[in-house]
Amino acid sequence: MNRNDVTEKIIAAKVSRGISWAEVAQKLGQSKEWTTALCLGQMTANAEQAKALGEVFGLSEEEQKWLKVVPYKGSLPTPVPTDPLIYRWYEIVSVYGSTIKELIHEEFGDGIMSAIDFSMDITREADPKGDRVNVVLSGKFLPYKTY
């Protein structure tokens, strides 16, 4: 058994039980975005979270232990993603990445946006021409230091 096996079991249980990530997040007391990342194997659960997920998804004690192991981050199987939705994010970074970088550096200086001290919110935005996906990414600015 490994973390990928637990992730697959979580996804199968989610589908068979007909529950949403938002419902799982509510049971954990965390955001749906972070909870989904945890369940998909990209975050680390504490003991209480692992137990709660064990109850939601019917995980054994051994499977719950895998949720507490620090994962190898980065879940994409190929350098250029092939899933159409994920590819659009790749396309956004390919087209607008240099613009995002330039504007962040102009506003904050030389540094990066943290993906550790970070939050994300994904919501549906009603629009008469077709609903829109609203994604807000918020990361702490980390300046490069001189030494």
C-alpha positions in Angstrom: 0.0 0.0 0.0 1.1 3.6 -0.7 -0.4 7.1 -0.7 -1.6 6.7 -4.3 -3.6 3.7 -3.3 -5.3 5.7 -0.5 -6.0 8.5 -2.9 -7.7 6.1 -5.4 -9.7 4.6 -2.5 -10.8 8.1 -1.5 -11.9 9.0 -5.0 -13.8 5.7 -5.4 -15.6 6.2 -2.0 -16.4 9.8 -2.9 -18.1 8.7 -6.2 -19.9 5.7 -4.7 -21.2 7.7 -1.7 -22.1 10.7 -3.9 -20.5 13.3 -1.6 -18.9 16.6 -2.7 -15.6 18.0 -1.7 -17.4 20.9 0.0 -19.2 18.3 2.2 -15.9 16.7 3.1 -14.3 20.1 3.8 -17.1 20.9 6.2 -16.5 17.8 8.2 -12.8 18.8 8.4 -13.4 22.4 9.1 -11.1 23.4 6.2 -11.6 25.0 2.8 -12.9 22.9 0.0 -9.7 23.8 -2.0 -7.2 22.7 0.7 -9.3 19.6 1.6 -9.5 18.5 -2.1 -5.7 18.9 -2.4 -5.3 16.8 0.8 -7.6 14.1 -0.5 -5.8 14.0 -3.9 -2.5 13.4 -2.1 -0.9 16.9 -2.2 -1.2 17.9 1.4 -0.5 16.3 4.8 -3.2 15.6 7.3 -2.9 15.9 11.1 -4.1 13.0 13.3 -7.6 14.5 13.7 -8.0 15.2 10.0 -6.9 11.7 9.1 -9.4 10.2 11.5 -12.2 12.4 10.1 -11.3 11.4 6.6 -11.2 7.8 7.7 -14.8 8.1 8.9 -16.0 9.9 5.7 -14.3 7.5 3.3 -14.2 4.2 5.3 -10.4 4.2 5.6 -8.5 1.7 7.8 -6.0 2.8 10.5 -3.2 2.0 8.1 -4.7 4.0 5.3 -5.2 6.9 7.7 -1.5 6.8 8.6 -0.7 7.4 4.9 -2.6 10.7 5.0 -0.2 11.9 7.6 2.9 11.2 5.5 4.4 14.3 3.8 3.7 13.7 0.1 5.8 14.2 -3.0 4.2 17.3 -4.3 3.3 17.8 -7.9 0.6 15.5 -9.2 0.8 16.0 -13.0 1.9 12.9 -14.9 3.5 14.7 -17.8 5.5 18.0 -18.2 2.8 19.4 -20.4 -0.6 18.4 -19.0 -3.0 16.6 -21.4 -6.2 17.0 -19.4 -8.0 19.9 -21.1 -8.9 21.8 -18.0 -5.4 21.6 -16.5 -3.9 22.4 -19.9 -5.8 25.7 -19.9 -4.0 26.6 -16.6 -0.7 25.7 -18.3 -1.8 27.9 -21.3 -2.6 30.8 -18.9 0.9 30.6 -17.4 2.5 30.2 -20.8 0.7 33.3 -22.2 0.4 35.5 -19.1 3.2 34.2 -16.9 5.7 36.8 -17.9 3.0 39.5 -17.4 2.1 38.2 -14.0 5.8 38.1 -13.1 6.4 41.6 -14.4 3.5 43.1 -12.5 4.3 41.3 -9.2 7.9 42.5 -9.5 6.8 46.1 -10.3 4.5 46.2 -7.3 6.5 44.2 -4.7 10.1 44.0 -6.0 12.3 41.0 -6.6 10.8 37.9 -5.0 8.2 35.2 -5.4 4.6 34.5 -4.3 4.5 31.7 -1.8 2.7 28.5 -2.6 3.1 27.5 1.1 1.7 30.6 2.8 -1.1 30.5 0.3 -4.9 30.3 -0.1 -7.2 29.7 -3.0 -10.9 30.2 -3.5 -12.9 28.8 -6.4 -16.4 29.9 -6.9 -19.1 30.0 -9.6 -20.0 33.4 -10.9 -23.4 33.6 -12.5 -23.4 35.3 -15.9 -26.2 35.5 -18.5 -23.8 34.6 -21.3 -22.6 31.4 -19.4 -21.4 30.9 -15.8 -17.8 31.9 -15.1 -15.2 30.3 -13.0 -13.8 32.7 -10.4 -10.4 31.7 -9.0 -8.6 33.8 -6.4 -5.0 32.9 -5.5 -3.5 34.7 -2.5 0.1 34.0 -1.6 2.5 35.8 0.7 5.2 37.8 -1.1 8.7 36.5 -0.3 11.4 38.9 -1.3 14.9 37.6 -2.2 17.4 38.7 0.4 20.9 40.0 -0.2 23.8 38.5 1.7 
